[in-house]
Amino acid sequence: MCVIAYTDLFAAGLGFDITGAYLLAQGLLTRPDEYAHQFAESQNSFAWANVRAASDHADGQAGSVALVLGFLLQAVGYVLSIGGVTAQTDGVWAAMLAVVFMAAAILITWVVGRATRWPRIRDYLIELARVDRWGNRHDDPHGGELMRYAAVLGRLPDDERSQLEEHCRRVWRVEHFRTNL
């Protein structure tokens, strides 16, 4: 009796698909209190919309990668099945192992998605801050805009509100920024 086989690819693929779908949907499931907080912190600017777009983009990237990986694993399983591979699993241990594969895929996707979320949001917002109000792209992002984004994200401590240079280095990892519009 075999405990592990190609059929476990289906369970792992399903785990990646479940978490990928959740991550994609996360942008659509913004809680009203979170939305209201971001809107209030933006101080009547559109910074909340840019932060929302960056967060949705980061979640969408992670979700899309997870879905593709899940579908690929399932496709490999189908190809092996159609190709005549006969190693099948059965029994309680095989079922428990399939659950472990699915849970591991969910956990891996969740951990990697969360661990890489802030860097992806940061990169997106830095790129937005490089564009001025006339649509021209600059080499350096606008420091004031980065501070507005940080306020919306809850990453701007009160003692740092007047320290633009320190803030841009610490939070955004940006050495050079512009202050003119």
C-alpha positions as CSV (number, residue, x, y, z in Angstrom):
1,M,0.0,0.0,0.0
2,C,1.3,3.4,-1.0
3,V,0.8,6.4,1.3
4,I,2.1,9.2,-1.0
5,A,1.5,9.4,-4.7
6,Y,0.9,11.8,-7.5
7,T,-2.7,12.2,-6.4
8,D,-1.5,14.3,-3.5
9,L,-0.7,17.0,-6.1
10,F,-4.5,17.5,-6.4
11,A,-4.7,18.2,-2.6
12,A,-1.7,20.6,-2.7
13,G,-3.1,22.3,-5.8
14,L,-6.4,22.8,-4.1
15,G,-4.7,24.3,-1.1
16,F,-2.9,26.9,-3.3
17,D,-6.2,27.6,-5.1
18,I,-8.2,28.1,-1.9
19,T,-5.7,30.6,-0.5
20,G,-5.2,32.3,-3.9
21,A,-8.9,32.8,-4.3
22,Y,-9.0,34.3,-0.7
23,L,-6.2,36.7,-1.4
24,L,-7.8,37.8,-4.7
25,A,-11.1,38.4,-2.9
26,Q,-9.5,40.2,0.1
27,G,-9.4,43.5,-1.8
28,L,-13.2,43.2,-2.4
29,L,-13.8,42.4,1.2
30,T,-12.6,45.7,2.8
31,R,-14.3,46.2,6.1
32,P,-16.3,49.5,6.4
33,D,-14.3,50.5,9.5
34,E,-11.0,50.0,7.7
35,Y,-12.2,52.0,4.7
36,A,-13.4,54.8,7.0
37,H,-10.1,54.9,8.9
38,Q,-8.1,55.1,5.7
39,F,-10.4,57.8,4.3
40,A,-10.1,59.9,7.5
41,E,-6.3,59.5,7.7
42,S,-6.0,60.7,4.1
43,Q,-7.0,64.3,5.2
44,N,-9.3,64.9,2.2
45,S,-6.7,63.7,-0.3
46,F,-6.9,60.8,-2.7
47,A,-4.1,59.0,-0.8
48,W,-6.6,56.5,0.6
49,A,-7.5,55.4,-3.0
50,N,-3.8,55.0,-3.9
51,V,-3.2,52.9,-0.7
52,R,-6.3,50.9,-1.5
53,A,-5.1,50.2,-5.1
54,A,-1.6,49.2,-3.9
55,S,-3.0,46.8,-1.2
56,D,-5.4,45.3,-3.8
57,H,-2.6,45.0,-6.3
58,A,-0.3,43.2,-3.8
59,D,-3.1,40.8,-2.7
60,G,-4.0,40.2,-6.4
61,Q,-0.4,39.4,-7.3
62,A,-0.1,36.9,-4.5
63,G,-3.5,35.4,-5.2
64,S,-2.8,35.1,-8.9
65,V,0.6,33.3,-8.3
66,A,-1.1,30.9,-5.9
67,L,-3.9,30.1,-8.3
68,V,-1.6,29.5,-11.2
69,L,0.6,27.2,-9.0
70,G,-2.4,25.4,-7.7
71,F,-3.8,24.8,-11.2
72,L,-0.3,23.7,-12.5
73,L,0.0,21.1,-9.7
74,Q,-3.5,19.8,-10.5
75,A,-2.6,19.7,-14.2
76,V,0.5,17.7,-13.5
77,G,-1.7,15.3,-11.5
78,Y,-4.2,15.0,-14.3
79,V,-1.4,14.4,-16.9
80,L,0.1,11.7,-14.7
81,S,-3.3,10.1,-14.2
82,I,-4.2,10.2,-17.9
83,G,-0.6,9.0,-18.8
84,G,-1.2,5.8,-17.0
85,V,0.6,6.2,-13.7
86,T,-1.1,3.7,-11.5
87,A,0.3,4.5,-8.0
88,Q,-2.8,5.2,-6.0
89,T,-3.0,6.0,-2.3
90,D,-5.6,4.6,0.0
91,G,-6.3,4.3,3.6
92,V,-6.4,6.6,6.6
93,W,-2.8,7.5,6.5
94,A,-3.0,8.5,2.8
95,A,-6.1,10.6,3.5
96,M,-4.4,12.3,6.4
97,L,-1.3,13.0,4.2
98,A,-3.5,14.6,1.6
99,V,-4.9,16.9,4.2
100,V,-1.4,17.7,5.3
101,F,-0.4,18.5,1.7
102,M,-3.4,20.8,1.4
103,A,-2.9,22.5,4.8
104,A,0.8,23.0,3.9
105,A,0.0,24.6,0.6
106,I,-2.5,27.0,2.4
107,L,0.0,27.8,5.1
108,I,2.9,28.4,2.6
109,T,0.8,30.6,0.5
110,W,-0.5,32.6,3.4
111,V,2.9,33.1,5.0
112,V,4.6,34.0,1.7
113,G,1.8,36.3,0.8
114,R,1.8,38.1,4.1
115,A,5.6,38.3,4.3
116,T,5.9,39.9,0.8
117,R,2.8,42.1,1.0
118,W,4.4,45.2,2.5
119,P,7.4,45.3,0.1
120,R,5.0,45.0,-2.8
121,I,2.7,47.7,-1.4
122,R,5.7,49.9,-0.7
123,D,7.1,49.5,-4.3
124,Y,3.7,50.3,-5.8
125,L,3.2,53.4,-3.7
126,I,6.8,54.7,-4.3
127,E,6.2,54.3,-8.0
128,L,2.9,56.3,-7.7
129,A,4.8,59.0,-5.7
130,R,7.2,59.4,-8.6
131,V,4.4,60.8,-10.8
132,D,3.4,64.4,-10.4
133,R,-0.1,65.8,-10.8
134,W,0.5,66.5,-14.5
135,G,1.4,62.9,-15.2
136,N,5.2,63.4,-15.5
137,R,7.3,60.6,-14.0
138,H,10.3,61.7,-11.9
139,D,13.3,59.7,-10.7
140,D,12.6,60.5,-7.1
141,P,9.3,60.0,-5.3
142,H,7.5,63.0,-3.7
143,G,8.3,62.8,0.1
144,G,5.1,64.5,1.2
145,E,3.0,62.0,-0.8
146,L,4.9,59.1,0.8
147,M,4.1,60.6,4.3
148,R,0.4,60.8,3.4
149,Y,0.4,57.1,2.3
150,A,2.1,56.2,5.6
151,A,-0.5,58.0,7.6
152,V,-3.3,56.1,5.8
153,L,-1.4,52.9,6.4
154,G,-0.9,53.6,10.0
155,R,2.9,53.7,9.6
156,L,3.5,57.4,10.5
157,P,4.1,57.8,14.2
158,D,3.3,61.2,15.7
159,D,6.9,61.9,16.6
160,E,7.9,61.4,12.9
161,R,5.3,63.7,11.3
162,S,7.8,66.5,10.9
163,Q,10.9,64.4,10.1
164,L,10.4,63.8,6.3
165,E,14.0,62.7,5.6
166,E,14.1,60.2,8.5
167,H,10.6,58.9,7.7
168,C,11.4,58.3,4.0
169,R,14.5,56.4,4.9
170,R,13.0,54.3,7.7
171,V,9.6,53.4,6.3
172,W,10.0,53.7,2.5
173,R,13.8,52.9,2.3
174,V,14.1,55.9,0.0
175,E,17.3,58.0,0.2
176,H,16.4,60.7,-2.3
177,F,13.0,62.3,-2.7
178,R,11.6,65.5,-4.0
179,T,9.6,68.1,-2.1
180,N,8.4,70.2,-5.0
181,L,5.2,69.4,-6.8
